[in-house]
């Protein structure tokens, strides 16, 4: 089997730091931020957390955090 056949949908494996995915994510994030929907989605999320599905969401968060290696210490490092 050649390399081309092993890649799904003819997609090229970009390895770590997939630039194509990063560009798509950045574009979608920017478009969402400019869409004017941020405040509405934030209120929707707050209602979900405060409502009936809140415990399910908190459990999912705990599950995700259980796989974490902790926060990157560089985030809190003060630059001089």
LOLO-810954 format. One line per field, with one value per atom (N, C-alpha, C): x, y, z; residue number from 1; atom name. Coordinates in Angstrom, 2 decimals. Each point is the difference from the previous one (the first is absolute). Layout:
BEGIN
u: X, ...
v: Y, ...
w: Z, ...
num: NUM, ...
atomo: CA, ...
***
This chain:
BEGIN
u: 0.86, -0.86, 0.90, -0.25, 0.84, -0.52, 0.80, -0.33, -1.33, -0.25, -1.22, -1.25, 0.04, -1.14, -0.29, 1.01, -0.20, -0.57, -0.06, -0.51, -1.46, -0.89, -1.43, -0.29, -0.89, -0.48, 1.12, 1.14, 1.09, 0.63, -0.32, 0.57, 1.46, 0.80, 1.41, 0.22, 0.80, 0.32, 1.03, -0.40, 0.90, 0.80, -0.27, 0.73, -0.42, 0.85, -0.29, -0.02, -0.96, -0.10, -0.69, -1.13, -0.74, -0.43, 0.69, -0.27, -1.36, -0.43, -1.30, -1.11, 0.06, -1.01, 0.08, 1.19, 0.16, -0.60, 0.22, -0.58, -1.53, -0.54, -1.46, -0.58, 0.64, -0.46, 0.07, 1.11, 0.15, -1.03, -0.26, -0.99, -1.40, -0.37, -1.32, -0.15, 1.05, -0.04, -0.16, 0.74, -0.09, -1.39, -0.51, -1.35, -1.05, 0.12, -0.95, 0.09, 1.22, 0.19, -0.62, 0.08, -0.55, -1.50, -0.57, -1.39, -1.03, 0.42, -0.95, -0.77, 0.35, -0.70, 0.64, 1.12, 0.76, -0.81, -0.60, -0.79, -1.16, -0.70, -1.12, 0.44, 1.10, 0.52, 0.50, 0.56, 0.45, -1.20, -1.07, -1.23, -0.57, 0.01, -0.48, 0.83, 1.31, 0.87, -0.27, -0.20, -0.28, -1.31, -1.01, -1.29, 0.19, 0.82, 0.24, 0.70, 1.02, 0.75, -0.88, -0.81, -0.87, -1.24, -0.33, -1.23, 0.17, -0.95, -0.09, 1.23, 0.61, 1.15, 1.32, -0.06, 1.21, 0.88, -0.58, 0.82, 0.69, -0.69, 0.61, 1.20, -0.15, 1.08, 1.18, -0.28, 1.09, 0.72, -0.75, 0.61, 0.90, -0.46, 0.82, 1.27, -0.12, 1.18, 0.99, -0.52, 0.87, 0.70, -0.72, 0.57, 1.13, -0.24, 1.04, 1.21, -0.23, 1.11, 0.79, -0.64, 0.71, 1.08, -0.09, 0.99, 1.08, -0.12, 0.92, 1.28, 1.05, 1.27, 0.15, -1.09, 0.03, 0.20, -0.15, 0.14, 1.47, 0.24, 1.36, 0.53, 1.08, 0.53, 0.42, 0.25, 0.37, -1.15, -1.24, -1.14, 0.03, 0.55, 0.04, 1.34, 0.95, 1.34, -0.02, 0.56, 0.07, 1.22, -0.24, 1.14, 0.67, 1.29, 0.77, 0.48
v: -1.17, 1.17, 1.23, 0.90, 1.19, 1.04, 1.01, 1.02, 0.70, 0.27, 0.70, -0.80, -1.33, -0.83, -0.09, 0.17, -0.15, 1.24, 1.11, 1.24, 0.17, 0.21, 0.13, 1.22, -0.14, 1.07, 0.76, -0.63, 0.67, 1.12, 0.10, 1.05, -0.29, 1.03, -0.13, 0.08, -0.88, 0.04, 1.11, 1.04, 1.12, -0.19, -1.08, -0.25, 0.96, 0.10, 0.88, 1.44, 0.76, 1.39, 0.13, -0.65, -0.02, 1.42, 0.58, 1.39, 0.17, -0.98, 0.09, 0.06, -0.88, 0.00, 1.28, 0.47, 1.24, 1.18, 0.08, 1.10, -0.08, -1.19, -0.17, 0.39, -0.43, 0.34, 1.52, 0.61, 1.44, 0.78, -0.43, 0.68, -0.12, -1.20, -0.20, 0.77, 0.04, 0.72, 1.49, 0.54, 1.42, 0.35, -0.84, 0.25, -0.03, -0.94, -0.07, 1.25, 0.42, 1.19, 1.24, 0.09, 1.15, -0.13, -1.18, -0.26, 0.69, 0.42, 0.61, -1.03, -1.27, -1.05, -0.38, 0.61, -0.40, 0.17, 1.17, 0.25, -0.98, -0.25, -0.93, -1.42, -0.43, -1.35, -0.09, 1.09, 0.00, -0.13, 0.70, -0.13, -1.41, -0.56, -1.37, -1.00, 0.18, -0.89, 0.13, 1.23, 0.21, -0.68, 0.12, -0.67, -1.51, -0.54, -1.45, -0.43, 0.74, -0.36, 0.15, 1.05, 0.24, -0.87, -0.60, -0.76, -1.49, -0.74, -1.44, -0.77, 0.46, -0.74, 0.42, 0.90, 0.52, -1.07, -0.94, -1.04, -0.87, -0.30, -0.78, 0.75, 1.29, 0.81, 0.07, 0.16, 0.04, -1.35, -1.09, -1.34, -0.17, 0.49, -0.08, 0.84, 1.14, 0.82, -0.72, -0.60, -0.76, -1.14, -0.68, -1.10, 0.51, 1.10, 0.57, 0.43, 0.61, 0.45, -1.17, -1.14, -1.16, -0.51, 0.38, -0.41, 1.05, 1.10, 1.12, -0.19, 0.58, 0.01, 1.30, 0.74, 1.26, 1.17, 1.17, 1.21, 0.24, 0.52, 0.32, 1.13, -0.22, 1.03, 1.27, -0.11, 1.19, 1.00, -0.47, 0.91, 1.01, -0.38, 0.86, 0.71, -0.34, 0.58, 1.47, 0.82, 1.43, 0.30, 0.75, 0.37, 1.23, 0.05, 1.13, 0.90
w: 0.00, 0.00, 0.00, -0.93, -0.02, 0.99, 0.25, 1.00, -0.29, -1.24, -0.41, 0.39, -0.15, 0.30, 1.50, 0.83, 1.43, 0.66, -0.72, 0.57, -0.39, 0.98, -0.28, -0.86, -0.96, -0.86, -0.70, -0.18, -0.68, 0.80, 1.30, 0.83, 0.28, 0.00, 0.28, 1.50, 0.54, 1.42, 0.21, 0.74, 0.24, 1.28, 0.71, 1.24, 1.10, 0.99, 1.13, -0.49, 0.48, -0.41, -1.35, -0.17, -1.25, -0.39, -0.96, -0.39, -0.66, -0.76, -0.66, 1.04, 0.99, 1.05, 0.83, 0.27, 0.78, -0.75, -1.30, -0.81, 0.03, -0.18, -0.01, 1.36, 1.09, 1.34, 0.22, -0.35, 0.19, -0.80, -1.23, -0.84, 0.62, 0.42, 0.59, 1.31, 0.80, 1.27, -0.24, -0.95, -0.32, -0.53, -0.88, -0.55, 1.10, 0.93, 1.10, 0.87, 0.32, 0.84, -0.65, -1.32, -0.73, -0.26, 0.23, -0.37, 0.88, 1.19, 0.93, 0.82, -0.12, 0.72, 1.32, 0.34, 1.18, 1.27, 0.20, 1.22, 0.14, -1.09, 0.03, 0.34, -0.58, 0.28, 1.44, 0.52, 1.40, 0.94, -0.29, 0.83, -0.10, -1.20, -0.22, 0.82, 0.01, 0.77, 1.49, 0.46, 1.43, 0.39, -0.84, 0.29, 0.06, -0.89, -0.01, 1.28, 0.41, 1.22, 1.23, 0.04, 1.16, -0.02, -1.13, -0.15, 0.25, -0.53, 0.23, -0.50, -1.06, -0.52, 0.64, 0.96, 0.63, 0.62, 0.71, 0.65, -1.03, -1.10, -1.08, -0.59, -0.17, -0.56, 0.96, 1.29, 0.99, 0.07, -0.12, -0.01, -1.22, -1.15, -1.21, 0.17, 0.66, 0.24, 0.92, 1.06, 0.92, -0.74, -0.86, -0.77, -0.89, -0.67, -0.85, 0.81, 1.14, 0.84, 0.56, 0.17, 0.55, -0.95, -1.26, -1.00, -0.20, 0.70, -0.17, 0.78, -0.52, 0.71, 0.78, 0.11, 0.72, -0.93, 0.55, -0.79, -0.33, -1.15, -0.42, 0.88, 0.73, 0.89, -0.74, -1.28, -0.78, -0.09, 0.20, -0.06, 1.15, 1.11, 1.19, 0.20, -0.84, 0.14, -0.35, 0.85, -0.25, -0.88, -1.03, -0.86, 0.59, -0.12, 0.55, -1.08
num: 1, 1, 1, 2, 2, 2, 3, 3, 3, 4, 4, 4, 5, 5, 5, 6, 6, 6, 7, 7, 7, 8, 8, 8, 9, 9, 9, 10, 10, 10, 11, 11, 11, 12, 12, 12, 13, 13, 13, 14, 14, 14, 15, 15, 15, 16, 16, 16, 17, 17, 17, 18, 18, 18, 19, 19, 19, 20, 20, 20, 21, 21, 21, 22, 22, 22, 23, 23, 23, 24, 24, 24, 25, 25, 25, 26, 26, 26, 27, 27, 27, 28, 28, 28, 29, 29, 29, 30, 30, 30, 31, 31, 31, 32, 32, 32, 33, 33, 33, 34, 34, 34, 35, 35, 35, 36, 36, 36, 37, 37, 37, 38, 38, 38, 39, 39, 39, 40, 40, 40, 41, 41, 41, 42, 42, 42, 43, 43, 43, 44, 44, 44, 45, 45, 45, 46, 46, 46, 47, 47, 47, 48, 48, 48, 49, 49, 49, 50, 50, 50, 51, 51, 51, 52, 52, 52, 53, 53, 53, 54, 54, 54, 55, 55, 55, 56, 56, 56, 57, 57, 57, 58, 58, 58, 59, 59, 59, 60, 60, 60, 61, 61, 61, 62, 62, 62, 63, 63, 63, 64, 64, 64, 65, 65, 65, 66, 66, 66, 67, 67, 67, 68, 68, 68, 69, 69, 69, 70, 70, 70, 71, 71, 71, 72, 72, 72, 73, 73, 73, 74, 74, 74, 75, 75, 75, 76, 76, 76, 77, 77, 77, 78, 78, 78, 79, 79, 79, 80, 80, 80
atomo: N, CA, C, N, CA, C, N, CA, C, N, CA, C, N, CA, C, N, CA, C, N, CA, C, N, CA, C, N, CA, C, N, CA, C, N, CA, C, N, CA, C, N, CA, C, N, CA, C, N, CA, C, N, CA, C, N, CA, C, N, CA, C, N, CA, C, N, CA, C, N, CA, C, N, CA, C, N, CA, C, N, CA, C, N, CA, C, N, CA, C, N, CA, C, N, CA, C, N, CA, C, N, CA, C, N, CA, C, N, CA, C, N, CA, C, N, CA, C, N, CA, C, N, CA, C, N, CA, C, N, CA, C, N, CA, C, N, CA, C, N, CA, C, N, CA, C, N, CA, C, N, CA, C, N, CA, C, N, CA, C, N, CA, C, N, CA, C, N, CA, C, N, CA, C, N, CA, C, N, CA, C, N, CA, C, N, CA, C, N, CA, C, N, CA, C, N, CA, C, N, CA, C, N, CA, C, N, CA, C, N, CA, C, N, CA, C, N, CA, C, N, CA, C, N, CA, C, N, CA, C, N, CA, C, N, CA, C, N, CA, C, N, CA, C, N, CA, C, N, CA, C, N, CA, C, N, CA, C, N, CA, C, N, CA, C, N, CA, C, N, CA, C, N, CA, C, N, CA, C
***
